């Protein structure tokens, strides 16, 4: 996936301003930044939920906003930071209807539904309406929906938000399996130990400006920090001091 000078604003507020990034195929890519840095807005543009005010987003060389790009967008699975679900459906119903809308054949769809519900410990609750679920369970349903079509690109906003330790362990395994299969994962979050463990490539943004990017080894060599948290604090503190000065 390639982002070419994308911008978005809410009223007079520029949330993302001329941001360019390249996410390689078969890579686990982490997007890091403080609150208000533009991470969620950027990810929503990548999924087709928000149309950039300017710039282009290419997946395998195809503009996801071009006419007739529906098949390209189907290659993207998305887990938002807050679940976007039909709460008056059960988890099983939601997955079934979503799969049919994606064009999955019945036999393949039911196998995937059962696998995902079991993987995320939702089988005992599959016939309960989603409105009865905790936020963590709702985010599990969101993850199941994102994986249902076995997308080429999986996007997860705020990876550790509401997930318990067991679920995070399952997600880590899923990420690594997808990488091994040549598929791509792009995620944002605030738990830097998880980013260090999983990410092949890390980008730190603030106000849509790329403050640092590279592998963990490259960032360590460039900035001299022993871990990602120290690097992040160094860069954000420098930015605050520059603004105050």
N, C-alpha and C positions, 0 to 999 in steps of 0.2 A: 504494500500500500504506500502511496505517495501523496503527501499534502503539499500543494503548491500555493504558497502565499494566501492561505485562507484567513478570512476575517469574519467576525460576527459582533454585533452590538445590540444591546437592549436599550432602546431609547437613545440617549446621548452617551451611554456607558459602553466603552469598547471592552468586551470580554476577551476577544481574541483578535490580534492585530498582525496580519501578514506572517502567520506561522507556517514554516515549512519543515517537514519531517519525512524520512523514508523508513518504513518498517519492512525488513527483509522477510521473505518467505521462509517458514520453518524456524522462526525466531520467537523467543519470549521477550517482549519489549515492555519496559516499565516507564510510566509517565509519573513523575513526582513533582509536587509543588505545594505551597501553602494554600490555605483556604482562599478562594477568590482568584486563583492563578489562571483560571480558564480551562482546567482539566475536563470537567464534566461537559462544558459547552463544546469543547473540541471533540470529545467522544460522541456526543449526540450528533454532531455534523458528520462524523465518520460513519454512523449507522443509518443516516438518511432521515433522522428525526428533525434536524434543523438544517436548513439550506444556507450555505455560506453566503454572506453578502458579497464576497468577492473571492476569487481563487478557485482552484480545482482539487478534487479528491479522486484519485485513480486507484482502482483495485485491479491488479493484473493488467494494467494499461488502459482499463475502461473507466470513463468518468461515471461515478455512481449517480450523478444527477442528469446524465444525458437521457434523451428520449429513448425508451426501450431498454432501460438499464435494470428492469425488474429482476432478471435472472442473475445479474451481477450482485444485486443487493441480497439475494437469497443465500449467497455465499458467506454472509455475515451473521454471526450470533451475538446477541447483546444482553448483558446483565446490568441494568441501571442501578444507581446507588440506592434508590427507593423503588420497591417493586411496583411494576405497572401490570396489574392483573385484574381479571374479572372475578370479584370476590364471591359472587353467588354461584360459582361453579366449584366442583370438587377438583382436586389436583389431577385426577385421572381424566375427567371431562375436559379440563383446560388443555392438557397435553394432546388429547385425542383431536379436538377441534382444530387446534393450532397445527397439528401434523397434517390433517386433511387439507387445510388452507395452503400448506406448503407443497401439497401434491404427493405426499408419501403414500405408498401402497399400504393397504390395511394390514397385511401380515408383517411387513417390515415395521410399520408404525407401532403395532402392539408389542413387538419384541423390544423395540427401543424404549417404549414407555415403561414396561416392566423392569428393564435393566436400569433405567435412570431412577425410578422410584426406589428400587432396592439399593442402588449405589448411595443415595442420599437419605436413607433411612425414612422414607416417606410411605412405604407400603402399608404400615398399620393405619395411616391417616388418609389413604387415597380416596376414600368415599366420603370424607368430611369436607364441607364447604371451606374454601380458602379463607373466608372471613373469620373463621374460628382459629386460624393458625397464628402463631407468634411471628414477629418480624423475621426472625431467623429462619423459620420454616417457609415463610413466603419468599425469602431470598433463595432458598433451596429450589423452590418451584421455578423461580426466574432462571436459575442455572440450568435446570432440566429443560426448560423451553429453549434456552440459547444453544444447548447441545443437541436438541432433538433432530435437527437437519444435518448433523455432522458437518458444520460449516468449515470453510477454508480459513476463515478469520474469526476468532473468538475475542470479543471485547468485554472486559469486566471493569466497571467503575466502582472504586472503593472496595477492593478485594476483600478486606477483612471486616467490613461493616456488617455487624449482626451475626456473623458466622462463628460457631464455637470451634474449639481446637480440633475436634474430630473431623468436622466438615472441612476445615482448612487443610488438614492432612489429605483428605480425599481430593480436594481441588488441586493441591500440589501434584498429586499423582496424575490427575487428568491432564494438567498442563504439560507435564513431562512426556506423557504418552502422545499427546497431540504434536509436540515438537518432534518426537521420534518418527511420527508418521508424515512429517513434512508440512504440517499445518502451523498456522501462526496464532500467537496469543498476544494481545495488547491489554495491559491492565494498569490501573492507577490505584494508589493507596497511600497509607501513612505509616504502616508498620515496616520499617526499613530493613529489619532483619529478614523478613520474607522476601523483599525485593532483592536483597543481596544474594539470597539462596537461589532464587528462581530466574532472575533476569539475565539474559544474554547481553542486553543493551539497555542503558538507562538514560533518560533525558530529564533534566531538572528545568522546569519553566517557572517564570513569575511574570505576570502581566503579559503572557504569551511570548516573552523573550526567552530564548534558550540560553540559560546561564552555564550549563555544562552538559556534555553528552559523551557517551562512550561505554565500553565494558567496565566492569568494576576494577579490573587490573589497570586499565588506562586512566580511570579517574583517580585511583590511588597514586599512580605514578605522577600524574600531572599536578595534583593538589597536596600530596603528601599526607593525606589522612588515612587512618587505619581502617575506618569503616564509613558507611554511607551516611549515618546519622551525623557524625562529626563534619563531613563534607557539606551536608545540607545546611547545618547550622552556620558553618563558616560563610557560605554563599549568601544565605538570607540575612545574617548579621551585617555582612558587608553592604548589602543593598540598603538595609535600614540606615546604616551609618552614612551612606552616600546621600540618602534622601534628607537626613537631618542636617548634614553638612551643607 
